Amino acid sequence: MSSRPPRSRSARRAILAAVLVGASVTISTGVAPVFSASEVVAATPSAPKMMAYLSYTAATQGKASFRQNASYIDEISPSWWRPADAADGSLSLQQAGVTVEDTAFVAEAKKAGSDVWGVVANYHGQGQWRWDIVTKILNNPSLRTAHVKALTKLAVDKGYVGIDVDYENGTRAEDRGVFTLFVQELARTLHAADKELSVTVQPKLSEPGNQPRHKIQDWKAIGAVADEVHIMLYDYWPDNGQASQSPLSWWRAQAKFAVTQIPARKLMLGGATYGYHWAGAESPVEDLEWRSMEDLRVRMNATRQLDSTTRSAHYSFTQNSKKHDVWYEDAGAMVLRARVVRNYGMLGMFFWRLGGEDPRMWRRVRAELDR
C-alpha cells in the first residue's frame, strides 16, 4: 500500500482531532509536540468512511442525491468505464450511446470534498457482462500490460484518486492466478503514478470458495497490494426465495472471515439501496428503490417491520389471493450493518447505488460510524 497520507474527509477529521490534541498538550506543558502527517493519522484513527457508487443508469437521481448528502460522502465512484470490445487492453464507456462521462460532476464532487474514483467494470449495459474480453486480456502478458497502462492513464488523465476494478460475472476459476498477477501489476503501476487501487470482490466464507466467482479472487493476495477492497453484501439468495437479500448474520460472518484475509483498514462492506418484491415464487417480481417500496407499502396499507431473524426491513400484503413480500434495507437496517463495520475497525461502508435510497440513511449511518 502507498505511504501517501490519506486524502479523504474522514482522514482530515482525524488530522484535525490530532492537531487539537497537540494544542492541548502545548497549553498544559508548554512543549509543542511534533507529528508527521502519517503519525497524526496513525495516532488518531479516523472514523469509518462512507462511499457511494454512481451508476450511469440512474445518473440524474444519483447526482441529485449526492448534492443533498455530499457532507456525508467521503468517496464517490462513478461507474462509466469498461474494457473495450477489441480486447486489446484499451477502454471505452460502458454502454455505447447511453453512458455519459460527466467531467463537470467530477469537479463538483471534488470541490465538495469527496474523493472520486474511476470504476472500470466488465459491464456492457442491459444486463450483459463480458468475461470473455477480460479473460483474453488477463491471459496475454502483452495485453495485460497494455490494460494496466490504460487504467493508470485513465486515473491520471481524469484526475481520479485511483481505479476501482469490478470484474465479475461469468468468471473462470482457472483465471485466479492471472487475475492476481493483474491486480499486483496494476497496484504497482498506479502507486508509481501516485494513484490508488480498489478491488471489488464477491462475498465468501472460505478460501478459495466454492464457485468460480469466488475462486478467481485470492483475497490475501489482493489485500496485500490494494488500497481498498470492497465486498458486495447484497443479492443474497436463500433457497426458497422471498427473504432478505442482505441478512445481518451474513454481514457478521463475512466480516469475521474477511479480517482473517485482508487488513481491516482496507476493507469496505457494501449494502444495496434497493430491495425485492416477491409474489409467491422463487424469483422476485421486481427490484425496487426505497421510494417505490414505500409508495407500494402505503398503497397496500402494509406495515413495515424489522425482521427478527435477518434484521432487514420487510412488509407483506395479499393481492388477488396471492401473498406478496417486500424485503429491503432502509435506514434502520443499514445502521445495524454499519455497526458491524465499526465493530471490526474497518475502513468503511459503501452503497450501491446513489439515488432512490432512504434519505434518512446518510445521517443515521454516519452517526453510527462516528460513535
N, C-alpha and C positions, 0 to 999 in steps of 0.2 A: 504493500500500500504506500502511496505517496506520503511524504512527510510534510506536505504543504499544510498550513493552518486551515481549519475548516472555514468556509465562507458563508455558511447558511445563517439565517436569522437566529436559530437556536444556539449556534456557536457564538454569535455575537452577544446573546443574552448571557452565556457563560463567561465570556471575557469581561462584560460589564460587571457581573457579580464578583469576579475575582479582583477587578480594579477597586470596587467598593470595599472588599475585604482588605486589600492592600492599604487603602486610605485609612481604614480604622486602625490598622497596625501602626501606621505612621503617627496618627494622632496620639495613640496610647503610649508609644515607645520613643517617638522622635526619630526613628530609623525607618527609612523608606525601603521596603522590600524590592528586589529586582527580579522580574519574571520575564522569560521569553514568551512569545505568543503560544508556542506549543506547551510550555509549562503551565500557563494560565488555564488553557483548556483542560489539560490533564488534571490539574489541581481542583478544578471545579467542573465536573461532568455536566454537560448540557442536558436539558430535558429532551425526551424523545421527539423527533421531528414528525411533522405531518406533511405528507406528499400526495399529490393527486395527478392522475393521468387525464389528459385532454384528448378525446377521440375526435377525428375529423368527421365522424358520423353524427356527432352532436355538438358541432363547433360553436354554434351561436349560443345555445343554452349553457355550454360549458364555460365559455368566456364570460358570460353574464354572472355565473356562479363564482368564478374566480374574482371578478371585480367586487362582488359583495362580501367575499370571505378572504381576500388576499392577506389580511393581517394574520391569519391562522396558517397559511400555506407556506411552508419553508421551501418546498421544492415542487416544481411542476414539470411534467413530461408530456409534451405534445407528441402524439403518435402519428407521424406523417410519412416515414421512410421505410423502404424495403430493399432487399437485393433485386437488381434489375433482371428482367426476363432473360437477357442474354447469358446469365450465369457466368459472367466474365469478371465478377468481383465488384462491378460498379453498382450504383444506387439509383433508385428512382422513387417518385412519390407512390404511395401505396395503391391508390385506385385511380387509374388514368381518367382524367376529366372530372373527377369528383373531389379528390384530396387537394386542399389548397394550403400551401405554406404561407403562414401569416407572420412575416417578419416584424410587422408593427406590434403584434401581440407579444412576441418575444421581448421586444424592447420595453413594452409596457410592464410585463411581468418582472423583468429585471429592475425596473425603476421602483416597483412596489416592494422590492427586497427579496424576491423569490429566486432561487437558483433554477435555471432552465436546463433540462436535459434533452438530448435528441434521442427519441425512441426509434429503433430500427427493428421491425418485425417482418416475418415472412408471410404477411397478410396481404392479399390482393383484392380484398373487398368482396362483398356479397357472400360471406362465409367461406371463402376459398383461402386455404393456407397451402403454401408451396414448399414442402420439404425437399422435393426433387431438385430445386435450384440450390438450396443450402447444402445438401449433401455433395453435389457436384463441386461446389466451391471448397468445402472442407477437405475433401479427399484429394485435391490437387494442390500441392505446395505453392505453385506459382499463382493460381487463382486465389488461394487463401491469403497470400502476401498482398495481392492486389486489393482484396477486400479489406484487409486491415488498414492499408494505406487510404482507401476510400473513406472508411469510417473515421479515421483520425482527421483527414482533411475536412470532412463534414463538421466535426466538432470545432475545429479551428476556424473554418470559414464562417460558420453560422454563429460563433460565439457561445456555444453551449458549454456548460460546466463539464460535460462528458457525454458518453454514449451509453444508452440503456439497451442492451441486447435482449430481445424477446423472440427467440426462435423456438417454435413449438408446433405441435400437431403434425402427425404423420412421421414423427421421428423414428430413427432406427437405432436399436441398442448397439449395433456394431459401429456406430459413429461416435461412441463415447470417447475413445482415445483422440480422434481428430478434433472433436469439439473442445476437449480440454486443451489441446495444442493451440487452437484458435483463440480461446479465452486468454491463455498465457501470453501469446504473441500480441494480442490486442491490448492487454493491460500494459505490457512493456512499452509499446509504441505510444499509447495515449499518455502514459505517465511521463515519457520523454518530452511530450509536447505540452506538459503541464495541464493535462486533462484527466478525467476520471472515468472509471468503468463501473457500470451497474449491470448485473445479470439477473434476469427474471427467470425463476425456476418453478417447476411443478412441485406440489407437496408430496412428501413421502415420509415413512416412519422407519425405514431401514435403508441401508446402503448395500447394493446399488438400487434396490427397489424391485418391484415385481412386474413392471410393464415397461415397454420401450421408452415411453415418455419420461419415466423415472430414471431408467438405466443410463440414458445418454448423458445425464448430468452428474458429474463427480463433485459432490458438494465440498469435500475437503479441498480438492484442487482448485475449485472455483473460489472458495472463500479465502484461500491463501493469497490470491492476486487481485481480486475485485475489491473495489472500494465500498460497494453496496451489493447486497444480494436480496432480491425481493421474492418472497414466497406467496404464491397466489392461493389464498384460502377461501375460495368460493367455488360454486358449481360442484359441491359435494352431492353425489347421487346415491341415496340409500336404495337398497334392493327393491323396495316396494314403492318407491317414489313418494310423492305427496308429503314431503317433510322438509326440514331446514336444509338450505344449500350451504350452510356455514355454521354447524353446531359448535358451541363453545368448548365442548370436550375435545373436539378435533383441533381447535386452536391450541389448547393446552398440551395435547400430545405432540403436535407439530413443533411447538416451541421447545418442549423438553428434548426432543431429538435434535432439532436444528442446532442448538447451542453446543452439542457434542461434536458437531462437524464444522461449524463456522463461528468465528468470534461474534459474540452478541452485539458488539458495537458496529458490526457491518450488516446486521440483519434488520429487514423490514418485513412485517407481516401485513398482508393486504386483504381488505374486505371489499365486497361489491355493494354499490349503492342501488342496485336493482333487486327484484325478487321474482318469485314464480307463482303463477296462478294455475292450480291443478283442478281437474274436474273428473275425478274417479278413474284416472288412467296412470300408467307408469311414465308417461311423458307429459310435461306441462302444456297447458293450452297456450300460454304466452308468458313472456317475461315482461315485467312492468317496472317503471320507475316509481319512486316513492309517491309522488304526487298522484299518479294514476291509481296506485294501490289505495291511497287514502280516498280518492273520489269514488272508487268502487266500493270501499267499505261503507262510506256514508250512504251511497245509493242503495246498498243492500241491507242497511241498518244492522251491520255486524259490529261486534265488539272486539277491539284489539286486545290480545292477551300476550304475556311473555311466557312462552312455553317453559314448563318447569324442568324439562329434560335437556333441551337444546339451547335454552336461553335465547331463542330467536323470537321475533315478533310474529304473530300468527292470528288469523281470523278465519272463520268459515261461515258458509251460508248455503241454503238449498234453493235451487232454481230449476224449474221443470222436472221436479222429482230427483234431481241429481245433486249430490253434495259437492260443494266447491271448497277448496282450501287455498289460502294465500299465505306464503311464507316469505319473510324478508328481514333485513337488519335495519331498524330505524335508529334514531339517536340513542335511545336507551340500551338497545342491544349492542351498538357499537362501543359504548362506554365500557361494557363488560369485557369486550375484546381488547380495548385499549389497555385495560388493567393487566392483561397477560403480557403485553409488550412492555409495560412499565415494570412489572414484577421481575422480568427476566433481564432488565437493563439493556434492552435492545436499542438500535439506532432510531427506530421509529415505526410508523404505521402509514400505509398507503391505501388509496381508494381508487377503484375502477368503477365509475369514471365520474368526472365533473359534469354537473348538470342533472337536474331531476332528483337529487338526493334530499333527504330530510334536512331542511335548513337549520334545524337545531343542532345537528350533528357536530359542526365545526367547533362551536363554543363549548359544548359539553365534553367532547373528546379531548380538546385542548386542556380543559380544566383537569381531566383525569390524568393526562400525561404529565402535567406540571405538578402534580401532588408530591 
